[in-house]
Amino acid sequence: MACVILRQVFMRRELLLYGLAGTLVIAVAYAYFHQRDIHARYVELRENEKQLEAVRRDVDALKSRVEETKARVENMEKDPVEMEATIRRIRRLTREGEIIFRIEEEESFWSEMMQPSLPDAPLETPELTPIIPDE
């Protein structure tokens, strides 16, 4: 009988020690996570991953634009009409008797795209200005 009582006392002590050890481990883990601010770091990591993905999409878009531009340059080298049209557009050259209408916008396309549009805003119409070659 005494043996059974002693066994129960030791089992209770073991359970108490295991409970205290478990509580201590949980307290240390909580203190570590709280001290190192793990949750905030995790949130910041997720935001950085989203930004990185956006930058990767931008890089991919720019790579495709570079490829398209290279293709245009190759086509321009092969096609004299395309080369002439590009040179005339860049240097604003005209042939005799040609009248070119240039469309001028007050703001660039991208600055308008970045600003929120108002639902009842009137549409802006660009002005047409003829370019008459010097004679």
Rosetta blueprint (number, residue, H / E / L):
1 M L
2 A H
3 C H
4 V H
5 I H
6 L H
7 R H
8 Q H
9 V H
10 F H
11 M H
12 R H
13 R H
14 E H
15 L H
16 L H
17 L H
18 Y H
19 G H
20 L H
21 A H
22 G H
23 T H
24 L H
25 V H
26 I H
27 A H
28 V H
29 A H
30 Y H
31 A H
32 Y H
33 F H
34 H H
35 Q H
36 R H
37 D L
38 I H
39 H H
40 A H
41 R H
42 Y H
43 V H
44 E H
45 L H
46 R H
47 E H
48 N H
49 E H
50 K H
51 Q H
52 L H
53 E H
54 A H
55 V H
56 R H
57 R H
58 D H
59 V H
60 D H
61 A H
62 L H
63 K H
64 S H
65 R H
66 V H
67 E H
68 E H
69 T H
70 K H
71 A H
72 R H
73 V H
74 E H
75 N H
76 M H
77 E H
78 K H
79 D L
80 P H
81 V H
82 E H
83 M H
84 E H
85 A H
86 T H
87 I H
88 R H
89 R H
90 I H
91 R H
92 R L
93 L L
94 T L
95 R L
96 E L
97 G L
98 E L
99 I L
100 I E
101 F E
102 R E
103 I E
104 E E
105 E L
106 E L
107 E L
108 S L
109 F H
110 W H
111 S H
112 E H
113 M H
114 M H
115 Q L
116 P L
117 S L
118 L L
119 P L
120 D L
121 A L
122 P L
123 L L
124 E L
125 T L
126 P L
127 E E
128 L E
129 T E
130 P E
131 I E
132 I L
133 P L
134 D L
135 E L
